[in-house]
Amino acid sequence: MAKASSSKKVARAAGLGGSRAYGSRPPVGFYFAVALLVILGVVGVYNSREYRQNQINNQGNGQPAVNMATPWFEGFAVDICGKLQPPVKTDKDPFGITTKGDGIIYINPTVKSAAGHNATLGKFASSIGMTLNAAQIQLPGGKLYQVGDNCQGKPGHVYVMTWSSPQAPQADGVLQDKHAIDTANGQEDTCNPDCNAGVLLAKNQLLTIAFVPAPPKGKTPTILQPGQSVVSKLTSLVANGGVPTTTTPVPSSTSTTATGTKTGSTTKTGSTTKTGSTTKTGSTTKTSAVTTTTVAAGSTKSKSKSTSTTTATGSGATPASKPGTGGTSAKKK
Protein backbone atom coordinates (compact mmCIF):
# COMPACT_ATOMS: atom_id res chain seq x y z
CA MET A 1 0.00 0.00 0.00
CA ALA A 2 2.78 2.36 0.84
CA LYS A 3 4.37 1.77 -2.51
CA ALA A 4 1.21 2.49 -4.44
CA SER A 5 0.55 5.62 -2.42
CA SER A 6 4.02 6.96 -3.15
CA SER A 7 3.62 6.33 -6.86
CA LYS A 8 0.37 8.28 -6.90
CA LYS A 9 1.96 11.25 -5.15
CA VAL A 10 4.84 11.36 -7.64
CA ALA A 11 2.46 11.17 -10.56
CA ARG A 12 0.28 13.90 -9.11
CA ALA A 13 3.31 16.21 -8.59
CA ALA A 14 4.59 15.59 -12.10
CA GLY A 15 1.22 16.42 -13.51
CA LEU A 16 0.99 19.68 -11.66
CA GLY A 17 4.56 20.82 -12.40
CA GLY A 18 4.76 19.81 -16.01
CA SER A 19 1.42 20.96 -17.25
CA ARG A 20 1.61 21.53 -20.97
CA ALA A 21 -0.97 24.29 -20.83
CA TYR A 22 0.94 26.27 -18.20
CA GLY A 23 4.29 26.02 -20.00
CA SER A 24 2.86 27.32 -23.28
CA ARG A 25 1.55 30.64 -21.83
CA PRO A 26 3.84 33.62 -22.79
CA PRO A 27 5.19 35.84 -19.92
CA VAL A 28 2.99 38.83 -20.80
CA GLY A 29 3.76 40.66 -17.59
CA PHE A 30 7.49 40.60 -18.24
CA TYR A 31 7.16 42.03 -21.73
CA PHE A 32 4.78 44.70 -20.50
CA ALA A 33 7.24 45.76 -17.82
CA VAL A 34 10.11 46.01 -20.31
CA ALA A 35 8.02 48.07 -22.74
CA LEU A 36 6.93 50.40 -19.95
CA LEU A 37 10.54 51.00 -18.90
CA VAL A 38 11.57 51.80 -22.49
CA ILE A 39 8.71 54.29 -22.91
CA LEU A 40 9.48 55.99 -19.62
CA GLY A 41 13.16 56.23 -20.58
CA VAL A 42 12.42 57.85 -23.94
CA VAL A 43 10.03 60.33 -22.36
CA GLY A 44 12.56 61.17 -19.68
CA VAL A 45 15.36 61.79 -22.18
CA TYR A 46 13.08 63.93 -24.35
CA ASN A 47 11.92 66.03 -21.41
CA SER A 48 15.47 66.44 -20.17
CA ARG A 49 16.65 67.56 -23.61
CA GLU A 50 13.73 69.96 -23.97
CA TYR A 51 14.38 71.39 -20.54
CA ARG A 52 18.05 71.94 -21.32
CA GLN A 53 17.26 73.47 -24.70
CA ASN A 54 14.75 75.85 -23.16
CA GLN A 55 17.28 76.78 -20.51
CA ILE A 56 19.89 77.57 -23.19
CA ASN A 57 17.40 79.59 -25.21
CA ASN A 58 16.35 81.58 -22.15
CA GLN A 59 19.99 82.34 -21.36
CA GLY A 60 20.45 83.44 -24.97
CA ASN A 61 17.74 86.11 -24.88
CA GLY A 62 20.00 88.88 -23.57
CA GLN A 63 22.98 90.72 -25.01
CA PRO A 64 24.90 90.07 -27.15
CA ALA A 65 21.86 89.21 -29.25
CA VAL A 66 21.68 87.06 -32.37
CA ASN A 67 22.73 88.85 -35.59
CA MET A 68 23.30 92.30 -34.11
CA ALA A 69 23.59 95.28 -36.46
CA THR A 70 26.89 96.27 -34.85
CA PRO A 71 29.12 93.50 -33.46
CA TRP A 72 30.88 93.62 -30.13
CA PHE A 73 34.65 93.69 -29.93
CA GLU A 74 36.91 92.54 -27.12
CA GLY A 75 40.70 92.60 -27.08
CA PHE A 76 42.40 89.48 -25.78
CA ALA A 77 45.82 87.93 -25.27
CA VAL A 78 47.36 84.72 -23.94
CA ASP A 79 50.11 85.02 -21.33
CA ILE A 80 52.23 81.88 -20.93
CA CYS A 81 54.69 82.18 -18.05
CA GLY A 82 55.05 85.94 -18.41
CA LYS A 83 55.28 86.03 -22.23
CA LEU A 84 52.46 87.16 -24.55
CA GLN A 85 51.81 84.63 -27.31
CA PRO A 86 51.29 85.59 -30.99
CA PRO A 87 47.63 86.29 -31.91
CA VAL A 88 45.58 83.23 -32.80
CA LYS A 89 44.85 82.88 -36.52
CA THR A 90 41.84 80.83 -37.59
CA ASP A 91 39.10 80.63 -40.22
CA LYS A 92 36.68 78.78 -37.92
CA ASP A 93 33.45 80.57 -37.03
CA PRO A 94 30.64 78.14 -36.14
CA PHE A 95 28.73 80.43 -33.73
CA GLY A 96 29.56 83.99 -34.80
CA ILE A 97 32.24 84.35 -32.10
CA THR A 98 35.76 84.22 -33.56
CA THR A 99 39.04 86.07 -34.10
CA LYS A 100 40.92 87.13 -37.23
CA GLY A 101 44.53 87.00 -36.14
CA ASP A 102 44.54 90.58 -34.81
CA GLY A 103 43.98 89.95 -31.10
CA ILE A 104 40.29 90.89 -31.26
CA ILE A 105 37.32 88.66 -30.36
CA TYR A 106 34.54 89.44 -32.86
CA ILE A 107 31.21 88.85 -31.10
CA ASN A 108 28.07 88.64 -33.24
CA PRO A 109 26.26 85.38 -32.36
CA THR A 110 24.37 83.54 -35.09
CA VAL A 111 22.55 81.14 -32.71
CA LYS A 112 20.98 81.49 -29.26
CA SER A 113 23.35 78.91 -27.84
CA ALA A 114 26.12 81.52 -28.29
CA ALA A 115 24.10 84.64 -27.37
CA GLY A 116 23.33 86.36 -24.06
CA HIS A 117 24.82 84.52 -21.09
CA ASN A 118 25.84 81.73 -23.46
CA ALA A 119 28.45 84.06 -25.00
CA THR A 120 31.27 82.95 -22.76
CA LEU A 121 35.02 82.66 -23.06
CA GLY A 122 34.57 78.89 -23.20
CA LYS A 123 32.27 79.23 -26.24
CA PHE A 124 34.91 81.35 -27.97
CA ALA A 125 37.64 78.84 -27.10
CA SER A 126 35.68 75.89 -28.45
CA SER A 127 34.80 77.74 -31.66
CA ILE A 128 38.47 78.32 -32.57
CA GLY A 129 39.73 74.90 -31.41
CA MET A 130 41.35 76.07 -28.18
CA THR A 131 41.42 74.00 -24.96
CA LEU A 132 40.48 76.07 -21.90
CA ASN A 133 39.24 74.98 -18.49
CA ALA A 134 40.22 75.23 -14.83
CA ALA A 135 43.09 72.78 -15.26
CA GLN A 136 44.28 73.13 -18.88
CA ILE A 137 45.12 75.60 -21.61
CA GLN A 138 46.24 74.85 -25.15
CA LEU A 139 46.30 77.17 -28.15
CA PRO A 140 45.31 75.66 -31.53
CA GLY A 141 48.26 73.57 -32.66
CA GLY A 142 50.27 74.55 -29.57
CA LYS A 143 51.56 72.92 -26.41
CA LEU A 144 49.19 71.70 -23.71
CA TYR A 145 49.79 73.30 -20.30
CA GLN A 146 48.26 71.63 -17.25
CA VAL A 147 48.02 72.78 -13.68
CA GLY A 148 51.25 71.92 -11.90
CA ASP A 149 53.48 72.09 -14.98
CA ASN A 150 56.71 73.99 -14.50
CA CYS A 151 56.37 77.73 -15.15
CA GLN A 152 59.23 80.04 -14.21
CA GLY A 153 60.47 77.37 -11.81
CA LYS A 154 57.11 77.05 -10.04
CA PRO A 155 53.85 75.13 -10.59
CA GLY A 156 51.64 76.95 -13.12
CA HIS A 157 47.91 77.63 -12.88
CA VAL A 158 45.22 78.85 -15.29
CA TYR A 159 43.75 82.32 -14.72
CA VAL A 160 41.57 84.85 -16.54
CA MET A 161 41.82 88.60 -15.94
CA THR A 162 39.76 91.43 -17.47
CA TRP A 163 40.05 95.20 -17.80
CA SER A 164 36.94 97.36 -18.19
CA SER A 165 38.24 99.38 -21.16
CA PRO A 166 41.24 99.71 -23.50
CA GLN A 167 42.42 102.69 -21.46
CA ALA A 168 42.33 100.89 -18.10
CA PRO A 169 45.77 100.64 -16.45
CA GLN A 170 47.45 97.33 -15.67
CA ALA A 171 46.69 97.65 -11.97
CA ASP A 172 42.91 97.76 -12.59
CA GLY A 173 42.71 94.15 -13.79
CA VAL A 174 39.95 92.02 -12.22
CA LEU A 175 40.72 88.34 -11.61
CA GLN A 176 37.74 86.21 -12.69
CA ASP A 177 37.88 83.49 -10.07
CA LYS A 178 34.43 83.29 -8.51
CA HIS A 179 30.79 83.00 -9.50
CA ALA A 180 29.60 86.57 -9.63
CA ILE A 181 27.95 88.63 -12.35
CA ASP A 182 28.47 92.16 -11.11
CA THR A 183 29.54 94.35 -14.02
CA ALA A 184 29.88 97.39 -11.76
CA ASN A 185 32.75 95.64 -9.97
CA GLY A 186 34.05 93.83 -13.04
CA GLN A 187 32.87 90.36 -12.01
CA GLU A 188 31.53 88.54 -15.08
CA ASP A 189 32.03 84.88 -14.23
CA THR A 190 29.23 82.31 -14.43
CA CYS A 191 31.70 79.54 -13.45
CA ASN A 192 29.86 77.37 -15.97
CA PRO A 193 31.31 74.86 -16.65
CA ASP A 194 34.12 76.35 -14.56
CA CYS A 195 35.46 79.71 -13.47
CA ASN A 196 37.71 80.13 -16.52
CA ALA A 197 35.50 78.99 -19.39
CA GLY A 198 32.49 80.63 -17.73
CA VAL A 199 33.73 84.23 -18.06
CA LEU A 200 31.18 86.29 -20.00
CA LEU A 201 32.35 88.10 -23.12
CA ALA A 202 31.81 91.86 -23.10
CA LYS A 203 32.21 94.74 -25.52
CA ASN A 204 35.05 97.24 -25.53
CA GLN A 205 37.12 95.60 -22.81
CA LEU A 206 40.41 93.70 -22.52
CA LEU A 207 40.94 90.12 -21.44
CA THR A 208 44.00 87.91 -20.84
CA ILE A 209 44.06 84.13 -20.48
CA ALA A 210 47.14 83.24 -18.44
CA PHE A 211 49.19 80.26 -17.31
CA VAL A 212 51.41 81.63 -14.57
CA PRO A 213 52.65 80.65 -11.09
CA ALA A 214 50.25 81.04 -8.19
CA PRO A 215 50.78 84.26 -6.19
CA PRO A 216 51.47 84.38 -2.46
CA LYS A 217 48.40 83.89 -0.30
CA GLY A 218 46.11 86.93 -0.42
CA LYS A 219 47.85 88.38 -3.49
CA THR A 220 46.78 88.66 -7.13
CA PRO A 221 48.87 86.93 -9.82
CA THR A 222 50.87 89.10 -12.19
CA ILE A 223 49.16 88.86 -15.58
CA LEU A 224 50.09 90.90 -18.65
CA GLN A 225 47.61 93.12 -20.47
CA PRO A 226 47.09 92.67 -24.22
CA GLY A 227 49.72 94.57 -26.23
CA GLN A 228 49.46 98.10 -27.59
CA SER A 229 48.60 96.89 -31.11
CA VAL A 230 45.51 95.15 -29.72
CA VAL A 231 44.54 98.23 -27.71
CA SER A 232 44.87 100.47 -30.79
CA LYS A 233 42.87 98.05 -32.97
CA LEU A 234 40.08 97.77 -30.41
CA THR A 235 39.88 101.54 -29.97
CA SER A 236 39.68 102.03 -33.74
CA LEU A 237 36.96 99.39 -34.23
CA VAL A 238 34.79 100.80 -31.45
CA ALA A 239 35.21 104.39 -32.69
CA ASN A 240 34.26 103.47 -36.26
CA GLY A 241 31.38 101.13 -35.50
CA GLY A 242 33.26 98.04 -36.54
CA VAL A 243 34.65 99.40 -39.80
CA PRO A 244 38.47 99.26 -39.77
CA THR A 245 40.29 102.38 -40.94
CA THR A 246 42.86 102.21 -43.73
CA THR A 247 45.34 104.72 -45.05
CA THR A 248 46.16 104.77 -48.77
CA PRO A 249 49.33 106.68 -49.70
CA VAL A 250 49.11 109.09 -52.66
CA PRO A 251 51.93 108.41 -55.13
CA SER A 252 54.07 111.35 -56.22
CA SER A 253 54.85 111.92 -59.90
CA THR A 254 57.37 114.03 -61.82
CA SER A 255 56.94 114.86 -65.47
CA THR A 256 59.41 116.64 -67.78
CA THR A 257 58.65 117.52 -71.38
CA ALA A 258 61.13 119.00 -73.80
CA THR A 259 60.62 119.56 -77.47
CA GLY A 260 63.19 120.90 -79.85
CA THR A 261 62.99 121.72 -83.54
CA LYS A 262 65.82 122.89 -85.70
CA THR A 263 65.55 123.82 -89.33
CA GLY A 264 68.38 124.93 -91.58
CA SER A 265 68.82 125.50 -95.28
CA THR A 266 71.65 126.85 -97.43
CA THR A 267 71.37 128.16 -100.98
CA LYS A 268 74.40 129.26 -102.92
CA THR A 269 73.89 131.23 -106.17
CA GLY A 270 76.05 134.16 -105.62
CA SER A 271 74.27 134.64 -102.39
CA THR A 272 74.04 132.74 -99.11
CA THR A 273 70.92 132.49 -97.05
CA LYS A 274 70.79 130.99 -93.55
CA THR A 275 67.66 130.35 -91.67
CA GLY A 276 67.60 128.95 -88.16
CA SER A 277 64.71 128.32 -85.87
CA THR A 278 64.68 126.71 -82.41
CA THR A 279 61.60 126.09 -80.26
CA LYS A 280 61.60 124.76 -76.69
CA THR A 281 58.52 123.85 -74.72
CA GLY A 282 58.81 123.76 -70.97
CA SER A 283 59.50 126.61 -68.64
CA THR A 284 61.26 128.60 -71.38
CA THR A 285 60.47 129.16 -75.08
CA LYS A 286 63.10 130.72 -77.27
CA THR A 287 62.83 131.70 -80.95
CA SER A 288 65.53 133.26 -83.06
CA ALA A 289 65.96 134.03 -86.71
CA VAL A 290 69.10 135.27 -88.48
CA THR A 291 69.39 136.20 -92.14
CA THR A 292 72.62 137.25 -93.83
CA THR A 293 72.95 138.06 -97.49
CA THR A 294 76.15 138.72 -99.36
CA VAL A 295 76.12 139.90 -102.95
CA ALA A 296 79.21 140.42 -105.03
CA ALA A 297 78.66 142.20 -108.33
CA GLY A 298 81.20 144.80 -109.21
CA SER A 299 81.05 147.81 -107.03
CA THR A 300 77.41 147.48 -106.13
CA LYS A 301 76.68 147.33 -102.42
CA SER A 302 73.71 145.70 -100.99
CA LYS A 303 72.83 145.90 -97.35
CA SER A 304 70.85 143.27 -95.57
CA LYS A 305 69.30 143.46 -92.20
CA SER A 306 69.83 140.78 -89.62
CA THR A 307 67.27 140.48 -86.94
CA SER A 308 67.46 138.39 -83.81
CA THR A 309 64.46 138.03 -81.55
CA THR A 310 64.20 136.08 -78.32
CA THR A 311 60.95 135.46 -76.57
CA ALA A 312 60.79 133.81 -73.17
CA THR A 313 57.70 132.47 -71.58
CA GLY A 314 57.21 130.70 -68.33
CA SER A 315 58.43 131.22 -64.82
CA GLY A 316 61.96 132.39 -64.33
CA ALA A 317 62.61 133.21 -68.05
CA THR A 318 64.87 136.10 -69.07
CA PRO A 319 63.91 137.76 -72.33
CA ALA A 320 66.68 139.09 -74.62
CA SER A 321 66.53 141.05 -77.85
CA LYS A 322 69.58 142.09 -79.85
CA PRO A 323 69.09 143.64 -83.26
CA GLY A 324 71.98 144.26 -85.62
CA THR A 325 72.71 145.19 -89.25
CA GLY A 326 75.66 144.40 -91.34
CA GLY A 327 76.64 144.34 -95.05
CA THR A 328 79.79 143.37 -96.85
CA SER A 329 80.80 144.48 -100.35
CA ALA A 330 83.84 143.31 -102.26
CA LYS A 331 85.18 144.41 -105.59
CA LYS A 332 86.36 141.68 -107.88
CA LYS A 333 89.24 142.27 -110.13
C-alpha positions, 0 to 999 in steps of 0.5 A: 500500500505504501508503494502504491501511495508513493507512486500516486503522489509522484504522478500527481506532482509531475502532472501539476509541475509539467502541465503543458498548458501552463508552460505554453503561456507567454510571460505577458507581464514581463514584456509589458514591464520592459516596454513600460521601462523603455517608454518611460526612458524615452520620455525622460530623455526627451523632457530632459533635452527639452528642458536643457534646450529651453534653458539655453534659449532663455539664457540666450535672450539677452545681449549680445543678441543674435545677428546684431547690427553692430558687433561687439569687440573685445581685445584678448591675449594669452600670457604663458609664463610671463610672455604674450603669445602671438595672436591666434589665426583661424578661419573657424566661425561656427557660432559667430564668435571668432578672431581674425589673427589681430587679437580681437574677439569678434562677437556677433552670435548667429545662434541662441546657444552663443548669445546672451549669457551663453556668450562665454570665453569657453564658447569662444575657445571651443569655436576656434579649437582652443582647450580652456578649463580650470586645469588646462590651456592649449592654443590651436596647434600649440603645447598643452599646459596643465596645472602643476606644470613647471612655469618660471620654476614654479607650478603653473595655474590657469587664470583669466583677468579682465580690464573694463576698457582699452584705457584701463591701467594694468593695476585695474585688472579684475581676476575672474575666479568666482561665481559673480555677475556684477559688471559694476565691480568687473565680475563677469564669471558664471563659473559654468562649466568652470570659473575660466570657461564661464567668463562672459564676453563683453564689448570694448574691454580687454581680457587675458588668459594666463598660465602663470605661477600662483601668487602668495596667499592673499595676493593677485597673480601678475598677468600681462595686459594685451599689447598696444597693437591690440589696444589700438585696434580695439579703440579704432573698431569701437570708434568706427562702429566696426569698420576698420580704418585704412590709409592709402598713400598718394603716389608722387609723380614728376613729369618733364617735357622738352621739345626741340625743332631745328631747321636749316637751309643753305642756298648758294647762287652768288648769295648765301641764305641761312635760316635757323629756328629753335623752339623749346617747350617747358619753362622757357620758349626761345625763338631766333631768326638770323638772315645774312645776305652777301652779294658780289657784283662789281662795285654794287653794295647791298645791305641786308638786315639781320634780326634776332628776336628772343621770346621767353615764356614761363616762370623764371625766363629772361627775355633778350633782344639784340638787333643788328645790321651788317653788309659786306661788299667786295670788288672783284678784279 
